[in-house]
Amino acid sequence: MRLHRVKSAFCLSGCPPAMKSSEIRQKFLDFFASKGHQIVASSSLVPH
């Protein structure tokens, strides 16, 4: 078993490449959309 050092974390061989936050967000949204959820525009939690 070979370990690879990846930005202060250790990962076994075959780890997926690092993702940008925008890619993670899109995968999250795509997952819930695939389950029948509606995607709505983001909005502030703090009232104006």
PDB file of N, H, CA, C and O in Angstrom:
ATOM      1  N   MET A   1       0.858  -1.174   0.000  1.00  0.00           N
ATOM      2  CA  MET A   1       0.000   0.000   0.000  1.00  0.00           C
ATOM      3  C   MET A   1       0.897   1.228   0.000  1.00  0.00           C
ATOM      4  O   MET A   1       1.777   1.372   0.848  1.00  0.00           O
ATOM      5  N   ARG A   2       0.658   2.110  -0.966  1.00  0.00           N
ATOM      6  H   ARG A   2      -0.058   1.993  -1.655  1.00  0.00           H
ATOM      7  CA  ARG A   2       1.454   3.329  -1.061  1.00  0.00           C
ATOM      8  C   ARG A   2       0.625   4.529  -0.641  1.00  0.00           C
ATOM      9  O   ARG A   2      -0.531   4.666  -1.040  1.00  0.00           O
ATOM     10  N   LEU A   3       1.211   5.385   0.154  1.00  0.00           N
ATOM     11  H   LEU A   3       2.150   5.274   0.479  1.00  0.00           H
ATOM     12  CA  LEU A   3       0.556   6.621   0.566  1.00  0.00           C
ATOM     13  C   LEU A   3       1.173   7.784  -0.193  1.00  0.00           C
ATOM     14  O   LEU A   3       2.383   7.808  -0.419  1.00  0.00           O
ATOM     15  N   HIS A   4       0.362   8.730  -0.581  1.00  0.00           N
ATOM     16  H   HIS A   4      -0.621   8.710  -0.397  1.00  0.00           H
ATOM     17  CA  HIS A   4       0.829   9.922  -1.261  1.00  0.00           C
ATOM     18  C   HIS A   4       0.465  11.124  -0.416  1.00  0.00           C
ATOM     19  O   HIS A   4      -0.650  11.213   0.096  1.00  0.00           O
ATOM     20  N   ARG A   5       1.392  12.042  -0.269  1.00  0.00           N
ATOM     21  H   ARG A   5       2.299  11.970  -0.685  1.00  0.00           H
ATOM     22  CA  ARG A   5       1.104  13.267   0.483  1.00  0.00           C
ATOM     23  C   ARG A   5       0.401  14.253  -0.435  1.00  0.00           C
ATOM     24  O   ARG A   5       0.908  14.579  -1.508  1.00  0.00           O
ATOM     25  N   VAL A   6      -0.766  14.728  -0.015  1.00  0.00           N
ATOM     26  H   VAL A   6      -1.177  14.463   0.857  1.00  0.00           H
ATOM     27  CA  VAL A   6      -1.562  15.651  -0.811  1.00  0.00           C
ATOM     28  C   VAL A   6      -1.969  16.828   0.057  1.00  0.00           C
ATOM     29  O   VAL A   6      -2.903  16.717   0.852  1.00  0.00           O
ATOM     30  N   LYS A   7      -1.283  17.954  -0.083  1.00  0.00           N
ATOM     31  H   LYS A   7      -0.524  18.044  -0.728  1.00  0.00           H
ATOM     32  CA  LYS A   7      -1.634  19.173   0.657  1.00  0.00           C
ATOM     33  C   LYS A   7      -1.965  18.908   2.127  1.00  0.00           C
ATOM     34  O   LYS A   7      -3.091  19.155   2.558  1.00  0.00           O
ATOM     35  N   SER A   8      -1.038  18.428   2.868  1.00  0.00           N
ATOM     36  H   SER A   8      -0.123  18.227   2.519  1.00  0.00           H
ATOM     37  CA  SER A   8      -1.147  18.193   4.316  1.00  0.00           C
ATOM     38  C   SER A   8      -2.101  17.064   4.694  1.00  0.00           C
ATOM     39  O   SER A   8      -2.449  16.924   5.866  1.00  0.00           O
ATOM     40  N   ALA A   9      -2.526  16.267   3.737  1.00  0.00           N
ATOM     41  H   ALA A   9      -2.243  16.381   2.785  1.00  0.00           H
ATOM     42  CA  ALA A   9      -3.359  15.105   4.039  1.00  0.00           C
ATOM     43  C   ALA A   9      -2.788  13.917   3.279  1.00  0.00           C
ATOM     44  O   ALA A   9      -2.186  14.085   2.218  1.00  0.00           O
ATOM     45  N   PHE A  10      -2.974  12.732   3.813  1.00  0.00           N
ATOM     46  H   PHE A  10      -3.463  12.596   4.675  1.00  0.00           H
ATOM     47  CA  PHE A  10      -2.467  11.543   3.148  1.00  0.00           C
ATOM     48  C   PHE A  10      -3.599  10.851   2.415  1.00  0.00           C
ATOM     49  O   PHE A  10      -4.733  10.809   2.890  1.00  0.00           O
ATOM     50  N   CYS A  11      -3.277  10.314   1.261  1.00  0.00           N
ATOM     51  H   CYS A  11      -2.356  10.348   0.874  1.00  0.00           H
ATOM     52  CA  CYS A  11      -4.279   9.707   0.410  1.00  0.00           C
ATOM     53  C   CYS A  11      -3.715   8.416  -0.167  1.00  0.00           C
ATOM     54  O   CYS A  11      -2.544   8.364  -0.544  1.00  0.00           O
ATOM     55  N   LEU A  12      -4.539   7.376  -0.237  1.00  0.00           N
ATOM     56  H   LEU A  12      -5.490   7.418   0.070  1.00  0.00           H
ATOM     57  CA  LEU A  12      -4.109   6.133  -0.855  1.00  0.00           C
ATOM     58  C   LEU A  12      -4.045   6.307  -2.364  1.00  0.00           C
ATOM     59  O   LEU A  12      -4.647   7.231  -2.911  1.00  0.00           O
ATOM     60  N   SER A  13      -3.328   5.437  -3.027  1.00  0.00           N
ATOM     61  H   SER A  13      -2.839   4.687  -2.582  1.00  0.00           H
ATOM     62  CA  SER A  13      -3.220   5.497  -4.490  1.00  0.00           C
ATOM     63  C   SER A  13      -4.602   5.516  -5.121  1.00  0.00           C
ATOM     64  O   SER A  13      -5.516   4.839  -4.648  1.00  0.00           O
ATOM     65  N   GLY A  14      -4.753   6.273  -6.165  1.00  0.00           N
ATOM     66  H   GLY A  14      -4.011   6.822  -6.550  1.00  0.00           H
ATOM     67  CA  GLY A  14      -6.025   6.331  -6.874  1.00  0.00           C
ATOM     68  C   GLY A  14      -6.991   7.357  -6.328  1.00  0.00           C
ATOM     69  O   GLY A  14      -8.182   7.285  -6.628  1.00  0.00           O
ATOM     70  N   CYS A  15      -6.532   8.296  -5.550  1.00  0.00           N
ATOM     71  H   CYS A  15      -5.564   8.354  -5.306  1.00  0.00           H
ATOM     72  CA  CYS A  15      -7.416   9.330  -5.011  1.00  0.00           C
ATOM     73  C   CYS A  15      -7.904  10.234  -6.133  1.00  0.00           C
ATOM     74  O   CYS A  15      -7.177  10.480  -7.096  1.00  0.00           O
ATOM     75  N   PRO A  16      -9.128  10.726  -6.015  1.00  0.00           N
ATOM     76  CA  PRO A  16      -9.625  11.647  -7.037  1.00  0.00           C
ATOM     77  C   PRO A  16      -8.859  12.962  -6.968  1.00  0.00           C
ATOM     78  O   PRO A  16      -8.345  13.325  -5.910  1.00  0.00           O
ATOM     79  N   PRO A  17      -8.780  13.670  -8.073  1.00  0.00           N
ATOM     80  CA  PRO A  17      -8.101  14.969  -8.053  1.00  0.00           C
ATOM     81  C   PRO A  17      -8.865  15.969  -7.191  1.00  0.00           C
ATOM     82  O   PRO A  17     -10.073  15.837  -6.998  1.00  0.00           O
ATOM     83  N   ALA A  18      -8.159  16.959  -6.680  1.00  0.00           N
ATOM     84  H   ALA A  18      -7.177  17.065  -6.837  1.00  0.00           H
ATOM     85  CA  ALA A  18      -8.801  17.994  -5.866  1.00  0.00           C
ATOM     86  C   ALA A  18      -9.815  18.753  -6.708  1.00  0.00           C
ATOM     87  O   ALA A  18      -9.611  18.954  -7.905  1.00  0.00           O
ATOM     88  N   MET A  19     -10.913  19.174  -6.078  1.00  0.00           N
ATOM     89  H   MET A  19     -11.079  19.010  -5.105  1.00  0.00           H
ATOM     90  CA  MET A  19     -11.951  19.916  -6.785  1.00  0.00           C
ATOM     91  C   MET A  19     -12.014  21.344  -6.250  1.00  0.00           C
ATOM     92  O   MET A  19     -11.700  21.606  -5.088  1.00  0.00           O
ATOM     93  N   LYS A  20     -12.421  22.246  -7.110  1.00  0.00           N
ATOM     94  H   LYS A  20     -12.676  22.033  -8.054  1.00  0.00           H
ATOM     95  CA  LYS A  20     -12.655  23.622  -6.697  1.00  0.00           C
ATOM     96  C   LYS A  20     -13.995  23.674  -5.971  1.00  0.00           C
ATOM     97  O   LYS A  20     -14.840  22.799  -6.159  1.00  0.00           O
ATOM     98  N   SER A  21     -14.189  24.697  -5.146  1.00  0.00           N
ATOM     99  H   SER A  21     -13.503  25.408  -4.994  1.00  0.00           H
ATOM    100  CA  SER A  21     -15.445  24.813  -4.399  1.00  0.00           C
ATOM    101  C   SER A  21     -16.651  24.921  -5.335  1.00  0.00           C
ATOM    102  O   SER A  21     -17.729  24.419  -5.016  1.00  0.00           O
ATOM    103  N   SER A  22     -16.476  25.567  -6.479  1.00  0.00           N
ATOM    104  H   SER A  22     -15.600  25.974  -6.738  1.00  0.00           H
ATOM    105  CA  SER A  22     -17.585  25.685  -7.427  1.00  0.00           C
ATOM    106  C   SER A  22     -17.972  24.324  -8.001  1.00  0.00           C
ATOM    107  O   SER A  22     -19.147  24.081  -8.278  1.00  0.00           O
ATOM    108  N   GLU A  23     -16.988  23.431  -8.181  1.00  0.00           N
ATOM    109  H   GLU A  23     -16.034  23.628  -7.956  1.00  0.00           H
ATOM    110  CA  GLU A  23     -17.267  22.079  -8.678  1.00  0.00           C
ATOM    111  C   GLU A  23     -18.009  21.258  -7.622  1.00  0.00           C
ATOM    112  O   GLU A  23     -18.929  20.506  -7.945  1.00  0.00           O
ATOM    113  N   ILE A  24     -17.604  21.406  -6.363  1.00  0.00           N
ATOM    114  H   ILE A  24     -16.856  22.017  -6.101  1.00  0.00           H
ATOM    115  CA  ILE A  24     -18.270  20.691  -5.270  1.00  0.00           C
ATOM    116  C   ILE A  24     -19.716  21.152  -5.166  1.00  0.00           C
ATOM    117  O   ILE A  24     -20.623  20.332  -5.020  1.00  0.00           O
ATOM    118  N   ARG A  25     -19.937  22.469  -5.241  1.00  0.00           N
ATOM    119  H   ARG A  25     -19.201  23.136  -5.359  1.00  0.00           H
ATOM    120  CA  ARG A  25     -21.293  23.023  -5.171  1.00  0.00           C
ATOM    121  C   ARG A  25     -22.154  22.487  -6.301  1.00  0.00           C
ATOM    122  O   ARG A  25     -23.306  22.112  -6.080  1.00  0.00           O
ATOM    123  N   GLN A  26     -21.607  22.447  -7.510  1.00  0.00           N
ATOM    124  H   GLN A  26     -20.671  22.752  -7.690  1.00  0.00           H
ATOM    125  CA  GLN A  26     -22.377  21.974  -8.653  1.00  0.00           C
ATOM    126  C   GLN A  26     -22.726  20.499  -8.515  1.00  0.00           C
ATOM    127  O   GLN A  26     -23.840  20.096  -8.851  1.00  0.00           O
ATOM    128  N   LYS A  27     -21.793  19.687  -8.025  1.00  0.00           N
ATOM    129  H   LYS A  27     -20.889  20.015  -7.751  1.00  0.00           H
ATOM    130  CA  LYS A  27     -22.071  18.258  -7.810  1.00  0.00           C
ATOM    131  C   LYS A  27     -23.171  18.084  -6.761  1.00  0.00           C
ATOM    132  O   LYS A  27     -24.042  17.226  -6.907  1.00  0.00           O
ATOM    133  N   PHE A  28     -23.129  18.896  -5.708  1.00  0.00           N
ATOM    134  H   PHE A  28     -22.422  19.593  -5.589  1.00  0.00           H
ATOM    135  CA  PHE A  28     -24.142  18.875  -4.658  1.00  0.00           C
ATOM    136  C   PHE A  28     -25.517  19.190  -5.248  1.00  0.00           C
ATOM    137  O   PHE A  28     -26.488  18.476  -4.999  1.00  0.00           O
ATOM    138  N   LEU A  29     -25.586  20.276  -6.039  1.00  0.00           N
ATOM    139  H   LEU A  29     -24.797  20.856  -6.242  1.00  0.00           H
ATOM    140  CA  LEU A  29     -26.855  20.666  -6.657  1.00  0.00           C
ATOM    141  C   LEU A  29     -27.346  19.605  -7.637  1.00  0.00           C
ATOM    142  O   LEU A  29     -28.535  19.289  -7.663  1.00  0.00           O
ATOM    143  N   ASP A  30     -26.442  19.055  -8.440  1.00  0.00           N
ATOM    144  H   ASP A  30     -25.476  19.311  -8.419  1.00  0.00           H
ATOM    145  CA  ASP A  30     -26.812  18.023  -9.405  1.00  0.00           C
ATOM    146  C   ASP A  30     -27.363  16.783  -8.710  1.00  0.00           C
ATOM    147  O   ASP A  30     -28.319  16.169  -9.184  1.00  0.00           O
ATOM    148  N   PHE A  31     -26.751  16.418  -7.579  1.00  0.00           N
ATOM    149  H   PHE A  31     -25.975  16.916  -7.194  1.00  0.00           H
ATOM    150  CA  PHE A  31     -27.214  15.249  -6.829  1.00  0.00           C
ATOM    151  C   PHE A  31     -28.660  15.440  -6.386  1.00  0.00           C
ATOM    152  O   PHE A  31     -29.493  14.560  -6.602  1.00  0.00           O
ATOM    153  N   PHE A  32     -28.965  16.574  -5.770  1.00  0.00           N
ATOM    154  H   PHE A  32     -28.288  17.289  -5.594  1.00  0.00           H
ATOM    155  CA  PHE A  32     -30.318  16.793  -5.274  1.00  0.00           C
ATOM    156  C   PHE A  32     -31.321  16.976  -6.408  1.00  0.00           C
ATOM    157  O   PHE A  32     -32.474  16.564  -6.284  1.00  0.00           O
ATOM    158  N   ALA A  33     -30.899  17.586  -7.506  1.00  0.00           N
ATOM    159  H   ALA A  33     -29.962  17.922  -7.607  1.00  0.00           H
ATOM    160  CA  ALA A  33     -31.776  17.715  -8.666  1.00  0.00           C
ATOM    161  C   ALA A  33     -32.112  16.331  -9.221  1.00  0.00           C
ATOM    162  O   ALA A  33     -33.238  16.099  -9.660  1.00  0.00           O
ATOM    163  N   SER A  34     -31.150  15.414  -9.205  1.00  0.00           N
ATOM    164  H   SER A  34     -30.235  15.603  -8.848  1.00  0.00           H
ATOM    165  CA  SER A  34     -31.388  14.062  -9.712  1.00  0.00           C
ATOM    166  C   SER A  34     -32.367  13.285  -8.831  1.00  0.00           C
ATOM    167  O   SER A  34     -32.922  12.275  -9.263  1.00  0.00           O
ATOM    168  N   LYS A  35     -32.577  13.746  -7.616  1.00  0.00           N
ATOM    169  H   LYS A  35     -32.127  14.567  -7.266  1.00  0.00           H
ATOM    170  CA  LYS A  35     -33.522  13.111  -6.684  1.00  0.00           C
ATOM    171  C   LYS A  35     -34.893  13.784  -6.725  1.00  0.00           C
ATOM    172  O   LYS A  35     -35.768  13.479  -5.915  1.00  0.00           O
ATOM    173  N   GLY A  36     -35.071  14.711  -7.682  1.00  0.00           N
ATOM    174  H   GLY A  36     -34.360  14.959  -8.340  1.00  0.00           H
ATOM    175  CA  GLY A  36     -36.368  15.351  -7.859  1.00  0.00           C
ATOM    176  C   GLY A  36     -36.545  16.666  -7.118  1.00  0.00           C
ATOM    177  O   GLY A  36     -37.633  17.240  -7.141  1.00  0.00           O
ATOM    178  N   HIS A  37     -35.506  17.151  -6.467  1.00  0.00           N
ATOM    179  H   HIS A  37     -34.621  16.685  -6.448  1.00  0.00           H
ATOM    180  CA  HIS A  37     -35.600  18.432  -5.760  1.00  0.00           C
ATOM    181  C   HIS A  37     -35.466  19.581  -6.748  1.00  0.00           C
ATOM    182  O   HIS A  37     -34.787  19.459  -7.768  1.00  0.00           O
ATOM    183  N   GLN A  38     -36.111  20.689  -6.442  1.00  0.00           N
ATOM    184  H   GLN A  38     -36.663  20.788  -5.614  1.00  0.00           H
ATOM    185  CA  GLN A  38     -36.034  21.879  -7.287  1.00  0.00           C
ATOM    186  C   GLN A  38     -34.873  22.742  -6.828  1.00  0.00           C
ATOM    187  O   GLN A  38     -34.696  22.977  -5.633  1.00  0.00           O
ATOM    188  N   ILE A  39     -34.086  23.211  -7.780  1.00  0.00           N
ATOM    189  H   ILE A  39     -34.230  23.020  -8.751  1.00  0.00           H
ATOM    190  CA  ILE A  39     -32.975  24.111  -7.473  1.00  0.00           C
ATOM    191  C   ILE A  39     -33.491  25.542  -7.587  1.00  0.00           C
ATOM    192  O   ILE A  39     -34.047  25.928  -8.615  1.00  0.00           O
ATOM    193  N   VAL A  40     -33.305  26.320  -6.534  1.00  0.00           N
ATOM    194  H   VAL A  40     -32.853  26.006  -5.698  1.00  0.00           H
ATOM    195  CA  VAL A  40     -33.739  27.723  -6.536  1.00  0.00           C
ATOM    196  C   VAL A  40     -32.517  28.622  -6.363  1.00  0.00           C
ATOM    197  O   VAL A  40     -31.483  28.186  -5.856  1.00  0.00           O
ATOM    198  N   ALA A  41     -32.642  29.853  -6.780  1.00  0.00           N
ATOM    199  H   ALA A  41     -33.481  30.207  -7.192  1.00  0.00           H
ATOM    200  CA  ALA A  41     -31.531  30.804  -6.677  1.00  0.00           C
ATOM    201  C   ALA A  41     -31.153  31.041  -5.216  1.00  0.00           C
ATOM    202  O   ALA A  41     -32.000  31.001  -4.324  1.00  0.00           O
ATOM    203  N   SER A  42     -29.881  31.284  -4.996  1.00  0.00           N
ATOM    204  H   SER A  42     -29.193  31.317  -5.721  1.00  0.00           H
ATOM    205  CA  SER A  42     -29.400  31.590  -3.651  1.00  0.00           C
ATOM    206  C   SER A  42     -29.945  32.939  -3.201  1.00  0.00           C
ATOM    207  O   SER A  42     -30.222  33.817  -4.017  1.00  0.00           O
ATOM    208  N   SER A  43     -30.093  33.087  -1.889  1.00  0.00           N
ATOM    209  H   SER A  43     -29.868  32.374  -1.226  1.00  0.00           H
ATOM    210  CA  SER A  43     -30.510  34.378  -1.343  1.00  0.00           C
ATOM    211  C   SER A  43     -29.903  34.553   0.038  1.00  0.00           C
ATOM    212  O   SER A  43     -29.482  33.583   0.668  1.00  0.00           O
ATOM    213  N   SER A  44     -29.862  35.773   0.496  1.00  0.00           N
ATOM    214  H   SER A  44     -30.204  36.561  -0.016  1.00  0.00           H
ATOM    215  CA  SER A  44     -29.277  36.117   1.778  1.00  0.00           C
ATOM    216  C   SER A  44     -30.156  35.602   2.923  1.00  0.00           C
ATOM    217  O   SER A  44     -31.384  35.612   2.836  1.00  0.00           O
ATOM    218  N   LEU A  45     -29.506  35.157   3.985  1.00  0.00           N
ATOM    219  H   LEU A  45     -28.509  35.149   4.056  1.00  0.00           H
ATOM    220  CA  LEU A  45     -30.242  34.755   5.193  1.00  0.00           C
ATOM    221  C   LEU A  45     -30.493  35.944   6.099  1.00  0.00           C
ATOM    222  O   LEU A  45     -31.312  35.878   7.017  1.00  0.00           O
ATOM    223  N   VAL A  46     -29.785  37.029   5.837  1.00  0.00           N
ATOM    224  H   VAL A  46     -29.121  37.083   5.091  1.00  0.00           H
ATOM    225  CA  VAL A  46     -29.919  38.249   6.642  1.00  0.00           C
ATOM    226  C   VAL A  46     -30.876  39.191   5.918  1.00  0.00           C
ATOM    227  O   VAL A  46     -30.606  39.590   4.785  1.00  0.00           O
ATOM    228  N   PRO A  47     -31.991  39.553   6.555  1.00  0.00           N
ATOM    229  CA  PRO A  47     -32.936  40.460   5.902  1.00  0.00           C
ATOM    230  C   PRO A  47     -32.323  41.835   5.690  1.00  0.00           C
ATOM    231  O   PRO A  47     -31.479  42.275   6.472  1.00  0.00           O
ATOM    232  N   HIS A  48     -32.744  42.503   4.645  1.00  0.00           N
ATOM    233  H   HIS A  48     -33.429  42.146   4.011  1.00  0.00           H
ATOM    234  CA  HIS A  48     -32.229  43.843   4.330  1.00  0.00           C
ATOM    235  C   HIS A  48     -33.071  44.915   4.965  1.00  0.00           C
ATOM    236  O   HIS A  48     -32.784  46.101   4.805  1.00  0.00           O
TER     237      HIS A  48
END
